[in-house]
Amino acid sequence: MKTINHLKPAIVILGSIFLASCGNGDKAAQQQQGPPPATPVSVYKVAAEPVTTVDSYPGVVVALDEVQIRAQVGGFITAVYVKDGQKVKKGQKLYEIDRTKYQAAYNAAKANVQMAQANRDKAKKDAERYKNLAAQDAIAKQRVDYALTDLANAESQVAAAKANLSSANNDLQNAMIVSPLTGTIGISQVKQGSLVAPSTTILNTVSTGHPIAVDITVNQADIPHFISMKNNPQAVKDSLFTVQLQDGSLYKRQGRIIALDRAVDPATGAITVRIGYPNEDGRLIAGMTVNMKVLNKSTENELVIPYKSVIEQLGEFNVYVVADSNKAEQRIIKIGKQFDKNVVVKSGLKAGELIVSEGAQNVRPGAVVKF
């Protein structure tokens, strides 16, 4: 038993010596390995260049001229002169409302005018005769005054009768409904024999198809940009506005801004911009929904980097900048519009700086890179 007690301190001492020798060995190995090797990457030199991006807006095709056809007088439709979807010219007959009572009213008004004119002529002759008699002191002056009053009343009656005749004539003419413009008529909302009410019943709609327009809604912050494009005489030549149809095809004709709405919608902070297009072949139809492609050309050169070099972390955008001694420095940047495979940098970088464009996933802040 005593021998065993003497052996325990010796074992502990030997173990300590062994551990110490192993620790010194690891340190020596680390000193022999040196710093970690540089991480291979590809780099990109930041440069400023002209930038053209394409902004996309949902749009609606609208007719520049469109009129709802309503009856101005009431009655039954007695004739329909056009077919649905037909091309019509201004002044062409479209519908006829039963004209019987309007013709009768016109004839009566015309007769009243003739009667009033006859009474006026008689009063005029009486007034002239009494004036001559009064000049000879053959009648009292009061009688002349009465005759002149009768003449004035007769003139008023003629004017009233003519006004009634004009109103009756308007009603008679309005019983024949004609096209207010040259364009295409839609599908009729009434048939022959239908009863229509004045100013309320919509009979049909006529609209022009050439030229035509597309309405888009843009943020109020973009108003100065769109005003500058509106005033740009090269807008059509530069093809700033291109319509993409629902089948993905592009409308070949080029448009220009013809109007900005009078006010910004306070509820949305947006304004409507109207872009006009020639439409001889009728490919654009009012009511169609399209995608408007708007070229956005920068007025000054902007910093551009490959989008794949950008790292997004917690809502922030970062890149690795190659600093002194080829050490990677992580930097926060603010980005602008993305186009093709590149993105505009608004702040955080300067022209001429090198950034890691490929291999950033293997880089750590402060690490040495090689390229």
Secondary structure, DSSP 4 states (H G I P E B T S, - for coil): -HHHHHHHHHHHHHHHHHHHHHHHHHHHHHHHH-SPPPEE-EEEE-EEE--EEEEEEEEEEEESSEEEEE-SS-EEEEEE-S-TT-EE-TT-EEEEE--HHHHHHHHHHHHHHHHHHHHHHHHHHHHHHHHHHHHTT-S-HHHHHHHHHHHHHHHHHHHHHHHHHHHHHHHHHHTEEE-SSSEEE---S--TT-EE-TTT-EEEEEE--SSEEEEEEEEGGGHHHHHHHHT-TTTTTTT-EEEE-TTSPBP-S--EEEEE-SS-BTTTTEEEEEEEE--TT--S-TT-EEEEEEEEE-SS-EEEEEGGG-EEETTEEEEEEE-GGGBEEEEEEEEEEEETTEEEEEES--TT-EEEEE-GGG--TT-BEE-
